[in-house]
Amino acid sequence: MRSGGRKRRGRATVITTVGVVAAVVVGGGVAAVVWMNRTAEKTFAKAHDTTIAHPLTPAQQMVADADDLRACAVTFRGDGAPAEPMLQRQDERYQGLPIPQLDGRVFAGWYVSADAAAVFAVEGRVNGADPVVCAQQQVELFAAWTTPEANADAGVRIPILMYHQFTADPEGAKGWLRGNHAYIGDFEAHMNHIATTGFYLPTWDELSAFIDGRLSLPPRSVIITDDDADQSWFDLAVPVVDRYKLLSTSFMVTAYRQDPAPSVYVQRRSHTHDMHQPGDDGKGRMVNWTADQIAADLSTSGDVLGVREVVAYPFGHFNDTSKQGVAQAGYELGRTIEPGYVEIGTDKLALPVVRIDYGMGLDALVSRIG
């Protein structure tokens, strides 16, 4: 009975309270009703707040932290893709895109869509030859993979084109360096061919990974280089590569000139600091100096250029001591003037080239690179 009594008293209290509220409402008139409704709305909203604070995604947070309208957060998708996004800048070329590794597989590049990655669509493959383009400061890139067997069976050979000086005279330059001067009309035809017929332009880190068998490259790939950074390169050739948006490398002797890159599509690399002159035996200093001397010179060059990646041997002269000095200075690749193509397993410190001389028109180029 006591228990039942406590229940009844509790129920009575509730009824009394409700009755008081009702009495206040009735006594207060319409104003009291409005006051009660607003209070109830606030109380209900507070108790049942459906607003959820969504944290920023890693890409959104990266863009927010950058506080730069040109910042672009690149998110990677697919097997082996890095978990974290990478910050790039719109309208600049992609820098340092990762080359992931998976056991028993060969990386086949980054693509603008999963569909492009599935069929290795060259036009959809993205690397450091391409400017960064993103919507709302974000972009996704998709990984593609192949097998070591398929990569080897493809038999890809990469030509490294070697230009020197340029001339606007169809009759060619005069003097003993005549052969070094490519006619700018021929160069224009070469670049147009490369730009319009589906060639892929590997970066030097991609070439290194290709040699290792870690990265597959499209059969129609080519690397464009110029030796010496002659003024004719700046005046005649750079406007052409800039117009066609073709990644190229200018091998610069930094003791002679240290010009900034003349185009977003021109990357400066080392032609040594001050070894483009004869040594004691009449051959280049690269084969006369010790490994320590070579490394010191290349370290100076690397400091000026801000990168140590590939060096072009002056006069094409090199030997085992040269290679030792190059590696000692932190460079991974050495480019010769020996004719040939880069294949899987090529000596990284003895890269061959396809030399371009005066009189080599479009047909000559096509016969060498397809």
C-alpha positions in Angstrom: 0.0 0.0 0.0 2.8 2.4 0.8 4.4 1.8 -2.5 1.2 2.4 -4.3 0.7 5.6 -2.3 4.1 7.0 -3.4 3.2 6.4 -7.0 -0.1 8.3 -6.6 1.7 11.2 -4.9 4.2 11.4 -7.7 1.4 11.5 -10.3 -0.4 14.1 -8.4 2.6 16.4 -8.3 3.0 16.2 -12.1 -0.6 17.0 -12.6 -0.3 20.0 -10.3 2.7 21.3 -12.1 1.1 21.0 -15.5 -2.0 22.7 -14.1 0.1 25.6 -12.9 1.6 26.1 -16.3 -1.8 25.9 -17.9 -3.1 28.5 -15.4 -0.2 30.8 -16.2 -1.0 30.4 -19.9 -4.6 31.1 -19.4 -4.0 34.0 -17.1 -1.3 35.6 -19.3 -3.3 35.6 -22.4 -1.9 35.6 -25.9 1.4 37.1 -24.8 2.0 34.3 -22.4 1.3 31.8 -25.0 3.8 33.3 -27.4 6.4 33.5 -24.7 5.8 29.8 -23.8 6.1 28.8 -27.5 9.3 30.7 -28.1 10.8 29.2 -25.0 9.7 25.7 -26.0 11.2 26.2 -29.4 14.6 27.2 -28.0 14.6 24.4 -25.5 13.6 21.8 -28.2 16.2 23.1 -30.6 18.9 23.0 -28.0 18.0 19.4 -27.0 17.6 18.2 -30.5 20.3 20.1 -32.4 20.8 18.3 -35.7 23.7 20.5 -36.9 26.8 18.2 -37.2 30.3 19.7 -37.4 32.1 17.9 -40.2 35.9 17.9 -40.0 37.8 19.0 -43.1 39.2 16.3 -45.3 43.0 16.1 -45.4 42.9 17.7 -48.8 40.6 20.5 -47.6 42.8 21.1 -44.6 45.9 21.2 -46.7 44.4 23.9 -48.9 43.2 25.8 -45.8 46.6 25.7 -44.2 48.3 26.9 -47.5 46.1 30.0 -47.6 47.0 30.4 -51.3 44.5 30.7 -54.1 46.9 28.8 -56.4 47.3 25.9 -54.0 46.1 22.5 -55.2 45.8 19.4 -53.0 46.4 16.3 -55.0 44.8 13.1 -53.7 46.0 9.8 -54.9 43.8 6.8 -55.6 44.4 3.1 -56.3 46.7 0.4 -55.2 49.9 1.6 -53.6 48.7 5.2 -53.6 50.1 7.5 -50.8 47.6 8.0 -48.0 48.2 11.7 -47.7 47.6 14.3 -50.3 50.4 16.4 -51.8 50.4 20.1 -52.2 51.1 21.5 -55.7 50.6 24.9 -57.3 48.2 25.5 -60.1 49.7 26.7 -63.4 53.1 25.3 -62.4 54.3 21.9 -63.5 53.8 18.9 -61.2 56.7 18.5 -58.9 58.0 15.3 -57.3 55.0 13.0 -58.0 55.5 9.8 -56.1 56.5 6.6 -57.9 55.1 3.9 -55.6 56.3 0.3 -55.4 54.5 -3.0 -55.0 56.1 -6.4 -54.9 55.6 -8.2 -58.2 54.2 -5.2 -60.0 55.5 -2.3 -62.1 54.0 1.2 -61.7 52.5 2.5 -64.9 51.9 6.1 -64.0 49.3 8.6 -62.7 46.1 9.3 -64.7 43.3 11.8 -64.6 40.6 9.2 -64.2 40.2 5.5 -63.2 39.1 4.8 -66.8 42.3 6.3 -68.3 44.4 4.3 -65.8 42.7 1.1 -66.7 43.7 1.4 -70.4 47.0 3.3 -69.9 45.7 6.2 -72.0 48.8 8.3 -72.8 46.7 11.5 -73.2 45.4 11.0 -69.7 48.7 10.3 -68.0 50.1 13.0 -65.8 53.7 13.7 -64.8 56.1 16.6 -64.2 55.8 17.7 -67.9 52.2 18.8 -67.2 50.9 21.9 -65.6 48.7 21.5 -62.5 45.0 22.1 -63.2 42.5 21.5 -60.5 38.9 22.5 -59.7 38.2 24.1 -56.3 41.8 23.7 -55.4 41.7 19.9 -55.4 42.4 17.1 -57.9 42.5 13.3 -57.9 45.1 11.2 -59.7 44.7 7.4 -60.2 47.4 4.8 -60.2 48.0 2.2 -62.9 50.0 -1.0 -62.7 51.4 -3.6 -65.0 53.5 -6.7 -64.6 57.3 -7.1 -64.9 56.8 -9.5 -67.8 54.6 -7.1 -69.7 57.0 -4.3 -69.1 60.0 -6.3 -70.3 58.1 -7.6 -73.4 57.1 -4.1 -74.4 60.8 -3.4 -75.3 60.5 0.3 -74.9 63.5 2.4 -75.9 63.7 6.0 -74.9 65.5 8.5 -77.2 67.2 11.5 -75.5 67.4 14.2 -78.2 70.6 16.3 -78.0 70.5 19.8 -79.5 73.2 22.4 -79.2 73.0 25.8 -80.9 70.4 27.1 -83.3 70.3 29.3 -86.4 67.6 31.2 -88.2 69.5 30.9 -91.5 68.3 28.0 -93.6 71.8 27.8 -95.1 73.2 27.0 -91.7 75.9 28.6 -89.6 79.4 29.2 -90.7 82.6 27.8 -89.2 83.6 24.6 -87.6 80.6 24.4 -85.3 78.2 24.5 -88.3 77.0 20.9 -87.6 76.0 21.9 -84.1 73.5 24.5 -85.2 70.0 23.2 -85.9 68.0 25.3 -88.2 65.1 26.7 -86.2 62.6 25.8 -88.9 63.6 22.1 -88.5 63.4 22.4 -84.7 59.9 23.9 -85.0 58.9 20.9 -87.2 60.4 18.5 -84.7 58.6 20.0 -81.7 55.3 20.2 -83.6 55.6 16.5 -84.4 56.3 15.6 -80.8 53.5 17.8 -79.5 50.8 16.6 -81.9 51.4 12.9 -82.4 50.9 11.5 -78.9 54.4 11.5 -77.4 55.0 11.2 -73.7 57.8 13.3 -72.1 59.3 11.5 -69.1 61.0 13.3 -66.2 64.5 12.3 -65.2 63.3 10.6 -62.0 60.9 8.6 -64.2 63.7 7.6 -66.6 65.7 6.4 -63.6 62.8 4.3 -62.4 62.3 3.0 -65.9 65.9 1.8 -66.1 65.4 0.0 -62.8 62.3 -1.7 -64.1 60.1 0.0 -61.5 58.2 2.1 -63.9 56.8 1.5 -67.4 56.9 4.2 -70.0 54.8 4.5 -73.1 56.5 3.3 -76.3 56.3 6.8 -77.8 58.3 8.6 -75.2 61.1 11.2 -75.8 63.3 13.5 -73.7 64.3 16.9 -75.2 67.7 18.4 -74.2 70.0 21.2 -75.1 73.7 21.5 -74.3 75.6 24.6 -73.3 72.6 27.1 -72.9 73.8 29.1 -75.8 72.1 32.4 -76.4 70.5 31.0 -79.5 68.8 28.5 -77.3 67.1 31.3 -75.4 66.4 33.5 -78.4 65.2 30.9 -80.9 64.4 27.6 -79.3 62.8 28.4 -76.0 59.9 30.3 -77.6 59.1 27.1 -79.6 59.1 24.7 -76.6 57.1 27.2 -74.7 54.5 27.6 -77.4 54.1 23.8 -77.8 54.3 23.3 -74.0 57.0 20.6 -74.2 59.2 19.7 -71.2 62.9 20.2 -72.1 66.2 20.3 -70.3 68.9 22.9 -70.6 72.3 21.6 -69.6 74.0 24.7 -68.3 77.7 25.4 -67.5 77.2 27.4 -64.3 80.6 29.1 -64.4 79.5 30.8 -67.6 75.9 31.6 -67.0 73.3 31.1 -64.4 70.2 32.5 -66.0 66.8 31.6 -64.4 64.7 29.1 -66.3 63.3 31.0 -69.3 60.0 29.0 -69.3 58.0 26.8 -67.0 58.7 24.1 -69.5 62.5 24.4 -69.3 64.3 22.7 -66.5 68.0 23.6 -65.8 70.4 20.8 -65.2 74.2 20.5 -64.8 76.7 20.6 -67.6 79.3 21.0 -64.7 80.3 24.2 -63.1 83.7 24.7 -64.7 84.7 21.5 -66.4 83.8 22.4 -70.0 87.4 23.0 -70.9 90.4 20.8 -71.7 92.6 19.2 -69.1 96.3 18.4 -69.2 95.9 15.8 -71.9 93.7 18.0 -74.2 90.6 16.0 -73.2 87.9 17.4 -70.9 88.6 18.0 -67.2 86.0 15.4 -66.5 88.6 12.7 -67.5 91.6 14.6 -66.1 90.5 15.4 -62.6 90.2 13.2 -59.5 86.8 12.0 -58.3 87.0 14.5 -55.4 87.7 17.4 -57.7 84.8 16.3 -60.0 82.5 16.0 -57.0 83.5 19.4 -55.7 82.8 21.0 -59.1 79.4 19.3 -59.5 78.5 20.2 -55.9 79.0 23.9 -56.8 76.9 23.4 -60.0 74.2 21.6 -58.0 74.0 24.4 -55.4 73.6 27.0 -58.2 70.9 25.1 -60.0 69.2 23.9 -56.8 69.1 20.3 -58.0 71.4 17.3 -58.3 69.9 14.8 -60.7 71.6 14.5 -64.1 74.8 15.8 -65.6 75.8 16.1 -69.2 79.4 15.3 -69.7 81.3 18.1 -71.4 82.6 17.0 -74.8 81.0 13.7 -74.0 84.2 12.7 -72.1 83.8 10.3 -69.1 85.4 7.3 -67.5 85.1 5.3 -64.3 86.6 8.1 -62.2 84.1 10.5 -63.8 81.3 8.2 -62.7 82.6 8.0 -59.2 82.8 11.8 -58.9 79.3 12.2 -60.3 77.9 9.7 -57.8 79.9 11.2 -55.0 78.3 14.6 -55.6 74.8 13.1 -55.3 73.9 12.8 -59.0 72.0 9.7 -60.2 72.3 10.1 -63.9 75.1 11.0 -66.4 74.4 11.8 -70.1 77.0 11.0 -72.7 77.1 11.8 -76.5 77.2 8.1 -77.4 74.5 7.2 -79.9 71.7 4.9 -78.7 68.5 4.6 -76.7 67.8 4.2 -73.0 66.4 0.7 -72.1 65.7 -1.2 -69.0 69.1 -1.9 -67.4 71.0 0.9 -69.2 74.0 2.2 -67.2 72.6 5.3 -65.4 75.9 7.1 -65.6 76.3 6.5 -69.3 73.0 7.5 -70.9 73.2 7.5 -74.8 71.6 10.1 -77.0 70.1 10.8 -80.4 72.2 13.7 -81.7 70.5 16.4 -83.8 72.8 18.1 -86.3 72.3 20.8 -88.9 70.2 19.6 -91.9 68.3 17.0 -89.9 64.7 17.7 -90.9 61.4 16.1 -89.8 62.0 12.9 -91.8 65.3 12.4 -90.1 63.7 12.9 -86.7 60.8 10.5 -87.5 63.3 7.8 -88.6 65.0 8.0 -85.2 62.0 8.4 -82.8 58.9 7.3 -84.8 
